[in-house]
């Protein structure tokens, strides 16, 4: 097993998130939730920057809310704010909430194979300050992308993963990831993850799939699309679960194609969609815009 680390992780923090926090609230809908949230934030002197909410049924359905707020000295106020939220949201309404300082970017590990278009797009966007994350590492089952990853100043690890028994590779993955990342992105990583690995890693995993699920699964999707005479090619970004390619969907998009496009044309156009869809999914996850509810997602994009 070959492990190569080339550089310390590089962090890009968006200036717009300085002294800002996100509050995600979900649970059973009830009268007064929004008032309770805004009252608590107001008492602590917070300035609400944005507030999005959704109820799937106002008469006793599920409630979801994302609020971004800010004030000076955020870190010092967060403990008292959590105590207040416990009393007025958890105790009073039985709601669940997460509170996070947005100036501290989430740490991500990117998995890739030989196909590099999604990987390099994410690294470029990160370098340009478009993705407020810390890229902790890139892990690949092939060494092909090592030099390109190195040029971005990102740690690269080559962990071969061949044959039916992937237990040794997955054990090394867990060792690298455990406690070091907040989520994982599969940037066209062409390996199936075991249920044991998903459970051990214990953080969200985002995958990009080269179609509207579940069509054209497996190898050669664009050749199969050409054979079927499709008029649209698309991509789906979703969370990974133990049910292959059936996890909660974050984002999807399509482009039109015609009979005149070759399989190579479809591959190129599909790659463009994959890059755009995956980058949006990563951004939205990094900014706490995606709320999971079973196998469903609420996305405040």
Backbone as numpy.savetxt, mean C-alpha at the origin, in Angstrom:
# Nx Ny Nz CAx CAy CAz Cx Cy Cz
22.36 -19.01 -0.43 21.50 -17.83 -0.43 22.39 -16.59 -0.43
22.24 -15.71 -1.41 23.09 -14.55 -1.57 22.38 -13.31 -1.06
23.04 -12.61 -0.15 22.47 -11.39 0.41 23.43 -10.24 0.13
22.94 -9.18 -0.49 23.77 -8.04 -0.81 23.09 -6.77 -0.34
23.73 -6.06 0.59 23.19 -4.79 1.05 24.14 -3.70 0.60
23.61 -2.68 -0.08 24.47 -1.69 -0.71 24.43 -0.31 -0.07
23.35 0.03 0.63 23.24 1.39 1.15 22.19 1.43 2.24
22.27 2.42 3.15 21.21 2.57 4.14 19.93 3.05 3.50
18.82 2.79 4.16 17.52 3.21 3.62 17.47 4.73 3.51
16.77 5.20 2.49 16.63 6.64 2.24 15.19 7.05 2.47
15.01 8.12 3.23 13.68 8.59 3.58 13.34 9.85 2.80
12.13 9.90 2.27 11.62 11.13 1.66 10.36 11.52 2.43
10.40 12.67 3.07 9.25 13.14 3.85 8.62 14.34 3.16
7.32 14.26 2.93 6.61 15.35 2.29 6.45 16.52 3.25
6.81 17.72 2.79 6.69 18.90 3.64 5.24 19.17 4.03
4.30 18.76 3.18 2.91 19.05 3.48 2.41 18.27 4.69
3.14 17.23 5.13 2.72 16.44 6.27 3.40 16.86 7.57
4.23 17.90 7.53 4.90 18.35 8.75 3.85 18.81 9.78
3.99 18.32 11.00 3.09 18.67 12.10 1.64 18.32 11.79
1.43 17.24 11.03 0.08 16.78 10.73 -0.08 15.32 11.16
-1.31 14.96 11.50 -1.62 13.59 11.90 -2.88 13.14 11.17
-3.03 11.84 11.04 -4.26 11.27 10.48 -5.00 10.52 11.58
-6.32 10.64 11.54 -7.19 9.92 12.47 -8.16 9.12 11.64
-8.09 7.80 11.75 -8.98 6.89 11.04 -9.96 6.31 12.05
-11.25 6.47 11.77 -12.30 6.00 12.68 -13.21 5.05 11.91
-13.56 3.91 12.52 -14.52 3.01 11.89 -15.28 2.22 12.95
-16.50 1.86 12.58 -17.35 1.11 13.50 -18.80 1.30 13.11
-19.70 0.98 14.02 -21.13 1.11 13.76 -21.52 2.58 13.69
-22.32 2.92 12.68 -22.76 4.31 12.51 -23.71 4.71 13.64
-23.63 5.96 14.02 -24.51 6.50 15.06 -24.50 8.01 14.97
-25.55 8.61 15.48 -25.63 10.07 15.50 -24.60 10.65 16.46
-23.89 11.65 16.01 -22.97 12.36 16.89 -21.50 12.02 16.76
-21.15 11.07 15.87 -19.75 10.67 15.76 -18.89 11.81 15.24
-19.33 12.44 14.15 -18.53 13.52 13.56 -18.38 14.67 14.56
-19.45 14.98 15.27 -19.39 16.04 16.28 -18.41 15.69 17.38
-18.39 14.42 17.79 -17.46 13.99 18.84 -16.01 14.14 18.38
-15.73 13.72 17.14 -14.37 13.82 16.61 -13.92 15.27 16.55
-14.73 16.11 15.96 -14.34 17.51 15.80 -14.24 18.23 17.14
-15.09 17.86 18.09 -15.03 18.48 19.42 -13.73 18.14 20.13
-13.34 16.87 20.06 -12.08 16.45 20.70 -10.90 17.19 20.07
-10.86 17.24 18.75 -9.74 17.90 18.08 -9.73 19.39 18.39
-10.90 19.99 18.45 -10.98 21.42 18.75 -10.48 21.72 20.16
-10.82 20.87 21.12 -10.38 21.09 22.50 -8.87 21.09 22.62
-8.21 20.34 21.74 -6.74 20.28 21.78 -6.09 21.30 20.85
-6.90 22.15 20.24 -6.36 23.21 19.41 -5.93 22.78 18.03
-6.47 21.66 17.55 -6.08 21.16 16.23 -6.81 21.91 15.12
-6.12 22.09 14.02 -6.72 22.67 12.82 -7.01 21.53 11.83
-8.28 21.29 11.52 -8.65 20.20 10.61 -8.34 20.62 9.17
-7.50 19.81 8.52 -7.08 20.08 7.15 -8.04 19.45 6.16
-8.47 18.22 6.44 -9.44 17.54 5.58 -10.22 16.53 6.42
-11.47 16.29 6.01 -12.31 15.32 6.70 -13.18 14.63 5.66
-13.03 13.31 5.54 -13.83 12.50 4.63 -14.55 11.43 5.44
-15.80 11.18 5.10 -16.55 10.16 5.82 -17.47 9.39 4.88
-17.81 8.19 5.30 -18.71 7.36 4.50 -19.46 6.42 5.42
-20.76 6.26 5.16 -21.58 5.29 5.87 -22.25 4.40 4.84
-22.12 3.08 4.99 -22.73 2.20 3.99 -24.24 2.05 4.21
-24.71 2.53 5.36 -26.15 2.57 5.63 -26.37 3.45 6.85
-26.89 4.66 6.65 -27.07 5.58 7.79 -27.97 5.03 8.89
-28.80 4.03 8.55 -29.68 3.42 9.55 -29.02 2.17 10.13
-27.97 2.38 10.91 -27.34 1.26 11.59 -26.26 0.54 10.80
-25.72 1.17 9.78 -24.66 0.55 8.98 -23.28 0.78 9.57
-22.27 0.63 8.72 -20.88 0.83 9.15 -20.43 2.24 8.78
-19.63 2.83 9.66 -19.18 4.21 9.51 -17.67 4.22 9.35
-17.18 5.08 8.45 -15.75 5.22 8.20 -15.41 6.70 8.05
-14.30 7.11 8.66 -13.92 8.52 8.57 -12.40 8.66 8.60
-11.90 9.54 7.74 -10.48 9.91 7.74 -10.38 11.41 7.95
-9.66 11.81 8.98 -9.47 13.22 9.28 -7.98 13.51 9.34
-7.55 14.54 8.65 -6.17 15.01 8.74 -6.20 16.36 9.43
-5.36 16.51 10.45 -5.34 17.75 11.22 -3.91 18.05 11.61
-3.68 19.27 12.04 -2.32 19.65 12.43 -2.31 20.75 13.46
-1.20 20.82 14.18 -0.92 21.94 15.07 0.53 21.84 15.49
1.08 22.91 16.00 2.47 22.92 16.45 2.61 22.02 17.69
3.78 21.41 17.80 4.03 20.54 18.95 3.20 19.29 18.93
2.99 18.71 17.75 2.11 17.56 17.59 2.50 16.39 18.49
3.76 16.04 18.49 4.19 14.86 19.26 3.87 14.99 20.74
4.01 16.19 21.28 3.76 16.39 22.70 2.29 16.23 23.06
1.41 16.54 22.10 -0.03 16.52 22.37 -0.66 15.15 22.14
-0.04 14.29 21.32 -0.66 13.03 20.93 -1.07 12.13 22.11
-0.27 11.97 23.16 -0.70 11.11 24.27 -2.02 11.58 24.90
-2.15 12.87 25.17 -3.38 13.40 25.76 -4.55 13.26 24.79
-4.26 13.44 23.50 -5.30 13.31 22.49 -5.82 11.88 22.43
-4.93 10.90 22.54 -5.36 9.49 22.54 -6.26 9.19 23.74
-5.92 9.72 24.88 -6.75 9.52 26.07 -8.15 10.08 25.86
-8.23 11.26 25.27 -9.51 11.90 24.99 -10.31 11.10 23.96
-9.64 10.60 22.94 -10.32 9.81 21.91 -10.83 8.48 22.49
-10.05 7.89 23.38 -10.50 6.65 24.03 -11.83 6.87 24.74
-11.94 8.00 25.42 -13.16 8.28 26.19 -14.34 8.61 25.29
-14.11 9.45 24.28 -15.23 9.98 23.50 -15.56 9.19 22.23
-14.68 8.29 21.81 -14.97 7.45 20.65 -15.12 5.98 21.03
-14.14 5.45 21.76 -14.17 4.03 22.12 -15.23 3.78 23.19
-15.14 4.49 24.29 -16.07 4.26 25.40 -17.50 4.71 25.05
-17.63 5.85 24.40 -18.96 6.41 24.14 -19.66 5.75 22.97
-18.91 5.38 21.92 -19.54 4.85 20.71 -19.10 3.43 20.35
-18.12 2.87 21.04 -17.63 1.54 20.70 -16.88 1.50 19.37
-16.28 2.62 18.98 -15.58 2.71 17.70 -14.13 2.28 17.83
-13.54 1.94 16.69 -12.11 1.70 16.61 -11.46 2.90 15.93
-10.24 3.23 16.33 -9.56 4.34 15.67 -8.05 4.09 15.64
-7.39 4.71 14.68 -5.93 4.74 14.63 -5.51 6.20 14.47
-4.47 6.56 15.18 -3.96 7.93 15.16 -2.48 7.85 14.82
-2.07 8.58 13.77 -0.68 8.47 13.32 -0.11 9.82 12.93
1.12 10.06 13.34 1.86 11.25 12.96 2.31 11.11 11.50
1.75 11.90 10.61 2.04 11.77 9.19 3.44 12.26 8.82
4.10 12.99 9.70 5.45 13.43 9.40 6.46 12.29 9.54
6.03 11.18 10.13 6.88 9.99 10.23 6.44 9.02 9.14
7.19 8.91 8.05 6.75 8.09 6.91 6.75 6.60 7.24
5.83 5.88 6.61 5.81 4.43 6.74 7.02 3.82 6.04
7.50 2.72 6.59 8.65 2.02 6.01 8.14 0.90 5.11
8.66 0.84 3.89 8.19 -0.15 2.93 9.35 -0.97 2.40
9.09 -2.25 2.17 10.00 -3.13 1.44 9.36 -3.44 0.10
10.14 -3.36 -0.97 9.63 -3.65 -2.30 10.24 -4.95 -2.79
9.37 -5.88 -3.19 9.80 -7.15 -3.76 9.69 -7.06 -5.28
10.69 -7.58 -5.99 10.67 -7.54 -7.45 11.31 -8.80 -8.00
11.05 -9.06 -9.28 11.71 -10.15 -10.00 12.48 -9.52 -11.17
12.43 -10.13 -12.34 13.19 -9.59 -13.47 12.52 -8.38 -14.10
11.19 -8.36 -14.12 10.47 -7.23 -14.70 10.59 -6.03 -13.77
11.14 -4.93 -14.29 11.52 -3.83 -13.39 10.70 -2.55 -13.54
9.68 -2.52 -14.42 9.01 -1.25 -14.69 8.29 -0.69 -13.46
7.63 -1.54 -12.70 6.93 -1.05 -11.49 7.93 -0.67 -10.40
8.95 -1.47 -10.23 9.98 -1.18 -9.22 10.63 0.17 -9.48
11.14 0.38 -10.70 11.86 1.61 -11.00 10.94 2.82 -10.95
9.68 2.64 -11.32 8.74 3.75 -11.23 8.55 4.18 -9.78
8.39 3.22 -8.87 8.23 3.56 -7.46 9.48 4.24 -6.91
10.66 3.73 -7.28 11.89 4.33 -6.78 12.07 5.74 -7.33
11.70 5.97 -8.58 11.80 7.31 -9.16 10.84 8.27 -8.47
9.59 7.84 -8.28 8.62 8.69 -7.61 9.06 9.00 -6.18
9.64 8.02 -5.52 10.15 8.22 -4.17 11.27 9.26 -4.18
12.19 9.15 -5.12 13.30 10.11 -5.19 12.81 11.52 -5.48
11.71 11.63 -6.24 11.15 12.94 -6.56 10.29 13.51 -5.43
10.15 12.77 -4.34 9.35 13.25 -3.22 7.87 13.05 -3.39
7.46 12.20 -4.34 6.05 11.97 -4.60 5.44 10.88 -3.72
6.27 10.06 -3.09 5.79 9.00 -2.21 6.36 9.22 -0.82
5.55 9.61 0.16 6.04 9.90 1.51 6.29 8.62 2.30
7.32 7.89 1.93 7.67 6.63 2.57 9.18 6.57 2.78
9.60 5.64 3.62 11.00 5.24 3.70 11.12 3.90 2.99
11.88 3.84 1.91 12.12 2.57 1.23 13.22 1.85 2.00
12.82 0.93 2.83 13.78 0.26 3.71 14.69 -0.69 2.96
14.14 -1.32 1.89 14.93 -2.30 1.14 14.18 -2.72 -0.10
14.94 -3.26 -1.06 14.38 -3.97 -2.20 14.89 -5.40 -2.12
13.98 -6.35 -2.25 14.32 -7.77 -2.21 13.92 -8.39 -3.54
14.82 -9.16 -4.13 14.52 -9.80 -5.41 15.03 -11.22 -5.43
14.32 -12.07 -6.19 14.77 -13.45 -6.38 15.73 -13.55 -7.55
16.06 -12.42 -8.17 17.05 -12.37 -9.24 17.98 -11.19 -8.99
19.25 -11.26 -9.43 20.18 -10.14 -9.22 20.10 -9.07 -10.30
19.24 -9.23 -11.28 19.24 -8.37 -12.46 19.07 -6.88 -12.15
18.27 -6.54 -11.15 17.97 -5.14 -10.87 18.90 -4.51 -9.84
19.92 -5.24 -9.40 20.77 -4.75 -8.31 21.42 -3.41 -8.62
22.00 -3.28 -9.80 22.71 -2.04 -10.15 21.76 -0.86 -10.22
20.58 -1.08 -10.79 19.63 0.02 -10.91 19.12 0.45 -9.54
18.86 -0.51 -8.65 18.43 -0.17 -7.30 19.54 0.58 -6.57
20.78 0.13 -6.76 21.93 0.78 -6.12 22.02 2.25 -6.51
21.66 2.58 -7.75 21.77 3.96 -8.21 20.80 4.88 -7.47
19.77 4.32 -6.84 18.82 5.11 -6.06 19.23 5.20 -4.58
20.32 4.54 -4.22 20.76 4.57 -2.83 19.90 3.75 -1.90
19.31 2.67 -2.42 18.40 1.82 -1.65 19.07 0.48 -1.37
18.97 -0.06 -0.15 19.53 -1.38 0.14 18.89 -2.46 -0.74
19.73 -3.32 -1.32 19.25 -4.39 -2.19 19.66 -5.75 -1.62
18.71 -6.67 -1.58 18.98 -8.02 -1.10 18.55 -9.02 -2.18
19.48 -9.87 -2.57 19.16 -10.94 -3.52 18.93 -12.22 -2.72
17.69 -12.70 -2.74 17.34 -13.93 -2.04 16.77 -14.90 -3.07
17.57 -15.84 -3.56 17.06 -16.79 -4.56 15.86 -17.56 -4.03
14.93 -17.82 -4.91 13.70 -18.53 -4.53 13.30 -19.44 -5.68
13.78 -20.66 -5.65 13.55 -21.59 -6.75 12.99 -22.91 -6.23
12.27 -23.59 -7.12 11.74 -24.89 -6.76 10.47 -24.81 -5.95
9.94 -25.97 -5.63 8.66 -26.04 -4.91 8.80 -25.63 -3.44
9.94 -25.92 -2.86 10.15 -25.62 -1.44 10.77 -24.23 -1.30
9.95 -23.27 -0.90 10.42 -21.89 -0.74 10.62 -21.52 0.72
10.65 -22.51 1.60 10.68 -22.23 3.03 11.95 -21.49 3.45
13.11 -21.86 2.87 14.36 -21.20 3.24 14.35 -19.74 2.82
13.88 -19.47 1.61 13.81 -18.09 1.13 12.82 -17.28 1.97
11.68 -17.85 2.27 10.68 -17.11 3.05 11.17 -16.86 4.47
11.93 -17.80 5.02 12.49 -17.59 6.36 13.46 -16.40 6.34
14.25 -16.29 5.27 15.16 -15.15 5.14 14.38 -13.85 4.94
13.32 -13.91 4.17 12.47 -12.73 3.99 11.93 -12.25 5.33
11.42 -13.17 6.11 10.86 -12.81 7.42 11.94 -12.19 8.29
13.14 -12.75 8.25 14.24 -12.21 9.06 14.55 -10.76 8.65
14.55 -10.49 7.36 14.85 -9.15 6.87 13.73 -8.15 7.21
12.49 -8.62 7.13 11.36 -7.72 7.25 10.91 -7.48 8.69
10.98 -8.48 9.53 10.35 -8.44 10.85 10.83 -7.23 11.65
9.90 -6.36 11.99 10.21 -5.19 12.80 10.84 -4.04 12.04
11.10 -4.22 10.75 11.80 -3.21 9.95 10.91 -2.49 8.94
9.71 -3.00 8.71 8.84 -2.38 7.70 7.41 -2.30 8.22
6.66 -1.36 7.65 5.25 -1.19 7.99 4.33 -1.79 6.93
4.85 -1.96 5.70 4.11 -2.67 4.66 5.06 -3.13 3.58
4.56 -4.01 2.73 5.36 -4.61 1.66 4.64 -4.37 0.34
5.40 -4.11 -0.72 4.84 -3.95 -2.05 5.46 -5.00 -2.97
4.61 -5.74 -3.67 5.06 -6.70 -4.66 5.01 -6.02 -6.02
6.16 -5.55 -6.50 6.25 -4.82 -7.76 6.56 -5.80 -8.88
5.54 -6.59 -9.25 5.66 -7.67 -10.22 6.64 -8.74 -9.72
6.50 -9.09 -8.45 7.27 -10.18 -7.86 6.58 -11.49 -8.25
7.23 -12.27 -9.07 6.58 -13.41 -9.70 6.72 -14.69 -8.88
6.35 -14.60 -7.62 6.34 -15.76 -6.74 5.06 -15.73 -5.91
4.51 -16.89 -5.64 3.33 -16.99 -4.79 3.77 -17.05 -3.33
3.18 -16.20 -2.50 3.52 -16.17 -1.08 2.70 -17.20 -0.33
3.33 -17.90 0.57 2.62 -18.89 1.37 1.81 -18.21 2.46
0.78 -18.90 2.93 -0.03 -18.38 4.02 0.79 -18.17 5.27
1.74 -19.07 5.51 2.59 -18.93 6.69 3.44 -17.68 6.64
3.96 -17.36 5.46 4.76 -16.15 5.30 3.92 -14.91 5.55
2.72 -14.87 4.95 1.84 -13.71 5.12 1.54 -13.48 6.60
1.29 -14.56 7.31 0.97 -14.46 8.74 2.17 -14.01 9.55
3.35 -14.55 9.24 4.55 -14.21 10.01 4.99 -12.77 9.80
4.88 -12.27 8.57 5.30 -10.90 8.30 4.41 -9.93 9.07
3.11 -10.16 9.07 2.20 -9.41 9.92 2.00 -7.96 9.55
2.30 -7.57 8.31 2.04 -6.20 7.85 1.28 -6.28 6.52
0.58 -5.22 6.12 -0.12 -5.25 4.84 0.84 -5.48 3.68
0.37 -6.24 2.70 1.14 -6.52 1.49 0.29 -6.10 0.30
0.85 -5.24 -0.56 0.14 -4.75 -1.74 0.72 -5.40 -2.98
-0.16 -5.91 -3.84 0.27 -6.55 -5.08 -0.32 -5.82 -6.27
0.40 -5.86 -7.40 -0.13 -5.35 -8.66 -0.39 -6.54 -9.57
-1.62 -6.61 -10.09 -2.00 -7.72 -10.96 -2.28 -7.16 -12.35
-1.79 -7.86 -13.35 -1.84 -7.36 -14.72 -3.17 -7.64 -15.41
-4.26 -7.37 -14.76 -5.58 -7.48 -15.40 -6.63 -7.02 -14.42
-7.88 -6.92 -14.92 -8.99 -6.84 -14.00 -9.21 -8.24 -13.45
-9.00 -8.39 -12.17 -9.10 -9.73 -11.58 -10.47 -10.34 -11.82
-10.55 -11.66 -12.01 -9.45 -12.63 -12.00 -9.03 -13.08 -13.40
-9.27 -12.27 -14.43 -9.01 -12.70 -15.81 -7.52 -12.83 -16.10
-7.19 -13.75 -16.98 -5.84 -13.92 -17.50 -4.80 -14.11 -16.39
-5.06 -15.04 -15.51 -4.12 -15.33 -14.43 -2.98 -16.16 -14.99
-1.85 -16.16 -14.27 -0.72 -16.98 -14.68 0.20 -16.25 -15.64
1.04 -17.03 -16.32 2.07 -16.47 -17.20 1.47 -16.01 -18.53
2.16 -15.05 -19.17 1.77 -14.58 -20.49 0.40 -13.97 -20.58
0.02 -13.07 -19.67 -1.35 -12.54 -19.68 -1.67 -11.74 -20.94
-0.70 -10.99 -21.45 -1.00 -10.14 -22.61 -1.10 -10.95 -23.90
-0.36 -12.04 -23.98 -0.52 -12.94 -25.13 -1.91 -13.57 -25.09
-2.36 -13.95 -23.90 -3.70 -14.51 -23.75 -4.76 -13.46 -24.09
-4.51 -12.21 -23.69 -5.44 -11.14 -24.00 -5.54 -10.92 -25.51
-4.39 -11.00 -26.18 -4.39 -10.84 -27.64 -5.18 -11.96 -28.31
-5.00 -13.17 -27.82 -5.72 -14.31 -28.39 -7.23 -14.15 -28.22
-7.65 -13.54 -27.13 -9.08 -13.35 -26.87 -9.65 -12.12 -27.56
-8.79 -11.32 -28.19 -9.26 -10.13 -28.88 -9.83 -9.08 -27.95
-9.19 -8.88 -26.82 -9.72 -7.93 -25.84 -9.68 -6.51 -26.38
-10.54 -5.66 -25.86 -10.59 -4.25 -26.24 -10.12 -3.34 -25.12
-9.85 -3.93 -23.97 -9.32 -3.19 -22.83 -8.25 -4.02 -22.17
-7.17 -3.38 -21.73 -6.22 -4.03 -20.84 -6.14 -3.17 -19.59
-5.96 -3.80 -18.46 -5.98 -3.06 -17.21 -5.07 -3.64 -16.17
-5.15 -3.06 -14.98 -4.35 -3.52 -13.86 -5.13 -3.32 -12.57
-4.84 -4.15 -11.59 -5.50 -4.11 -10.29 -4.47 -4.14 -9.18
-4.52 -3.17 -8.29 -3.70 -3.20 -7.08 -4.59 -3.65 -5.93
-4.13 -4.63 -5.18 -4.95 -5.18 -4.10 -4.07 -5.64 -2.95
-4.69 -5.78 -1.80 -3.99 -6.35 -0.65 -3.91 -7.87 -0.81
-2.82 -8.43 -0.36 -2.60 -9.86 -0.47 -3.22 -10.57 0.72
-3.95 -11.63 0.42 -4.49 -12.52 1.45 -4.08 -13.94 1.10
-4.47 -14.88 1.93 -4.13 -16.27 1.66 -4.92 -16.84 0.49
-5.97 -16.15 0.05 -6.69 -16.54 -1.16 -6.06 -15.81 -2.34
-5.42 -16.55 -3.22 -4.61 -15.97 -4.29 -5.42 -14.99 -5.14
-4.91 -13.76 -5.25 -5.48 -12.71 -6.10 -6.94 -12.39 -5.78
-7.35 -12.59 -4.54 -8.73 -12.29 -4.16 -8.81 -11.32 -3.00
-7.70 -10.63 -2.70 -7.69 -9.69 -1.59 -8.40 -8.40 -1.91
-8.66 -7.57 -0.89 -9.38 -6.30 -1.07 -8.70 -5.41 -2.11
-9.49 -4.89 -3.04 -8.96 -4.09 -4.15 -8.80 -2.63 -3.72
-7.64 -2.06 -4.04 -7.35 -0.66 -3.72 -7.61 0.24 -4.91
-7.13 -0.16 -6.10 -7.24 0.68 -7.28 -7.22 -0.17 -8.54
-7.91 0.31 -9.58 -7.93 -0.34 -10.88 -7.97 0.73 -11.97
-7.49 0.36 -13.15 -7.59 1.26 -14.30 -7.45 0.44 -15.58
-7.84 1.05 -16.71 -7.77 0.37 -18.01 -7.32 1.35 -19.08
-6.85 0.81 -20.20 -6.64 1.57 -21.43 -7.26 0.77 -22.57
-7.74 1.48 -23.59 -8.35 0.82 -24.73 -7.28 0.31 -25.69
-7.55 -0.85 -26.29 -6.69 -1.41 -27.32 -7.58 -1.88 -28.47
-6.97 -2.17 -29.60 -7.73 -2.61 -30.76 -7.11 -3.88 -31.33
-7.75 -4.39 -32.36 -7.26 -5.59 -33.05 -5.88 -5.37 -33.65
-5.52 -4.10 -33.92 -4.25 -3.80 -34.57 -3.06 -3.86 -33.61
-3.32 -3.86 -32.31 -2.23 -3.92 -31.35 -1.70 -5.34 -31.22
-0.38 -5.47 -31.26 0.26 -6.76 -31.08 0.35 -7.09 -29.60
0.77 -8.32 -29.30 0.97 -8.69 -27.90 2.03 -7.80 -27.25
3.04 -7.39 -28.03 4.06 -6.47 -27.51 3.47 -5.11 -27.19
2.57 -4.63 -28.08 1.89 -3.36 -27.82 1.07 -3.45 -26.55
0.35 -4.55 -26.38 -0.46 -4.74 -25.18 0.40 -4.77 -23.93
1.55 -5.42 -24.03 2.46 -5.48 -22.88 2.93 -4.08 -22.49
3.28 -3.27 -23.50 3.76 -1.91 -23.22 2.66 -1.05 -22.60
1.46 -1.11 -23.20 0.36 -0.31 -22.67 -0.06 -0.81 -21.29
-0.01 -2.12 -21.13 -0.34 -2.68 -19.82 0.65 -2.26 -18.75
1.92 -2.20 -19.12 2.94 -1.78 -18.16 2.71 -0.35 -17.70
2.27 0.51 -18.63 1.95 1.89 -18.25 0.84 1.94 -17.20
-0.19 1.13 -17.41 -1.31 1.10 -16.45 -0.85 0.53 -15.12
-0.05 -0.52 -15.16 0.44 -1.13 -13.93 1.20 -0.12 -13.09
2.08 0.65 -13.72 2.86 1.65 -12.97 1.95 2.68 -12.30
0.99 3.18 -13.06 0.11 4.21 -12.52 -0.76 3.68 -11.38
-1.33 2.50 -11.58 -2.22 1.92 -10.57 -1.45 1.60 -9.30
-0.28 0.99 -9.42 0.49 0.62 -8.23 0.95 1.87 -7.48
1.42 2.87 -8.19 1.90 4.07 -7.50 0.78 4.76 -6.74
-0.42 4.79 -7.31 -1.55 5.39 -6.59 -1.89 4.58 -5.35
-1.89 3.26 -5.48 -2.20 2.40 -4.33 -1.19 2.60 -3.21
0.09 2.68 -3.56 1.13 2.87 -2.55 0.98 4.23 -1.88
0.73 5.27 -2.66 0.54 6.60 -2.10 -0.64 6.63 -1.16
-1.77 6.09 -1.60 -2.98 6.12 -0.76 -2.78 5.33 0.53
-2.09 4.20 0.44 -1.83 3.43 1.66 -0.89 4.22 2.58
0.13 4.84 2.01 1.10 5.58 2.81 0.46 6.75 3.53
-0.60 7.32 2.94 -1.26 8.47 3.53 -2.53 8.09 4.31
-2.68 6.81 4.60 -3.83 6.32 5.39 -5.16 6.64 4.73
-5.21 6.57 3.41 -6.44 6.86 2.68 -7.29 5.60 2.43
-6.74 4.43 2.76 -7.43 3.17 2.49 -7.84 2.52 3.81
-9.12 2.25 3.96 -9.62 1.57 5.15 -10.15 0.20 4.73
-9.65 -0.84 5.34 -10.09 -2.19 5.02 -11.28 -2.56 5.90
-12.26 -3.18 5.26 -13.44 -3.66 5.96 -13.76 -5.04 5.41
-13.19 -6.07 6.06 -13.31 -7.42 5.51 -12.59 -7.51 4.18
-13.27 -7.96 3.14 -12.67 -8.05 1.82 -13.04 -6.84 0.95
-13.39 -5.76 1.62 -13.83 -4.54 0.94 -12.91 -3.41 1.38
-12.81 -2.36 0.55 -12.03 -1.20 0.92 -12.83 0.07 0.75
-12.57 1.03 1.62 -13.06 2.39 1.45 -11.83 3.22 1.17
-11.80 3.91 0.04 -10.62 4.66 -0.40 -10.98 6.14 -0.50
-10.42 6.95 0.39 -10.63 8.39 0.35 -9.50 9.01 -0.46
-9.59 8.88 -1.78 -8.51 9.36 -2.66 -8.62 10.84 -2.91
